[in-house]
């Protein structure tokens, strides 16, 4: 948990300086735990897993990509 505490403190310091922060986590449980440490209305931080970030980028660029290329979302990530 020490790495997480350091990451949260570093993110908070960057935000205090007016910077935008992307904090990537290995798993969804950890991302959710970290996300709740920050104000939910805070716009200068995004906490996500790599996979959720990738999926959001794909959806922004081409919302039909998933239906065209993969019928089963779980198959893609495994």
N, C-alpha and C positions, 0 to 999 in steps of 0.2 A: 504494500500500500504506500510505501515511501515515495515511489516514482510518481504515483498519482497525486500525492500531496504537493510535490515539487511542480508537477505540470499545472495543477490548479493555481498555485501561487504565481507561477510565471505568466500564465494566461491573465490572471487578475492584474498583475503589474503592467502588462502590455495594454490591457483595456484602460487602465488608469491613465496611461500615456496617450490615449486616444486611438490606439491601434486596433485593427480588426484581427480577430483570432480564429483560427481553425484548429480544433483539438480533435485529432483522430484517435480512436480507440480500437482495440482488437475485437472486442465483443459488445453486443447490444446492452447487456446488463451494466457493464462499466460505463458505457456512454450515458445511459439513463441516470445512473448514480451521480455522475459528474454534472450532467445537465441540470439536475435539481439543486446543485450548489450555487447556481447563478440565477439571477432574476430572469424569469421566463420572458419578460418583455425586452430584455437586453438584446440589442441588434448587433453589437460588436463581437459577438462570439457565436460560433457554430460548433456544436459538439456532435460528432457522428462516428459511425464505423466507416472503414474504407469502402465496404460494400454498399452501404446506404448512400454514401457520397457519390460513388460511381453510378448507382442506379438513378439518382436524382439528376446527374449531369446528362445521362442518356435520355431520360424523360424530357428534359428541357430542350435538348437538341432535336430529338425525333420521337415524339410520343407513341408512334406506331411501331417503333423498332422491336419492342418485346413481342408483340403479336406476330410480326413478320418473321422473326428469327427464333423465338422460343415459345412454345405453348405452355411449358411448365417452368415457372420461375425457380423452383427448387433445383431442377436439373441444371440450370445455368450456373448457380452458385456452388454446386457440388462438383 
